[in-house]
Amino acid sequence: MAKRQHHEEHENHERWLVSYADFITLLFAFFVVMYATSRVDRKKTIDVEKSIKFAMHFKGTGGIKELPIFHGPPTDSTVLHSPLRGQDKPKFIDDTRLAENLRKRLQRKLANILQERPEAMKSVIIETEGRRIVVKLGAASFFDPNRAAIRPQMLPVLDAIATELTGLKRPIRVGGHTDDTAVTARPYRDNWDLSSARAASVTSYIQRAFKYDGTLLSAAGYAETRPVASNKTAAGREANRRVEMVVEFSPGETLHTLSH
């Protein structure tokens, strides 16, 4: 009996070798997998990147629709580098150049119209301020004194300007400005009323005449708070009496209208 018991204890001492061998085998397999996955295949990485870009070309449709069968990642000759079908390839222009290009285009279009109206030659000033284009309409030419109705003879000039600005499909901010001379005629109580009414008059005309989206239009009156010249001279006061139309471009703006 004693001998048999000694034999069983001897067998128990050797069983740890089985577990140790299993552990070594798993550890070896682990390092093999880690080594295999750490090797970078540049070609496969590029293929994966292209596949992801290709998949991101599908936009949400609001419902489940049948997608084309994917036959592998796109190559240099596939959709990633091809122009849009049925459309001109978009022309990317720096946003500050965009405003400058539009300013030049507006001046060319207004040249013939303003030449026919010498009194209005100096009534329209087109400037760029960074990504913004600002069109200044002189109140002396576009409105009667202390009035907000646009003079009929100046409507062709406003039409030419509005045609270009509304074609951009961007927000147009219209601001009315006056000099520091007090308003003496009804129905306007002060320069705040007059400047607001003139801005609203231009905004309302653009919306009616061009069927422009009202959510893209805004009007505000600033009275004499934002002068561009001194109110101590007649020329300065005339420059301050104005309506400004402002359009601002976003960084990286893309417009088809300026590529024609």
Buried (B, 14 or more C-beta within 10 A) or exposed (E): EEEEEEEEEEEEEEEEEEEEEEEEEEEEEEEEEEEEEEEEEEEEEEBEEBBEEBEEEEEEEEEEEEEEEEEEBBEEEEEEEEEEEEEEEEEEBBBBBBBBBBBEBBEEBBEEBBEEBEEBEEBBBBEBEEBBBBBBBBBBBBBEEBBBEBBEEBBBBBBBBBEBBBBBEBEBBBBBBBBEBEBEEEEBEEBBBBBBBBBBBBBBBBBEBBEBEEEBBBBBBBBBEEBEEEBEEEEBBBBBBBBBBBBBBEEEBBBEBBEE
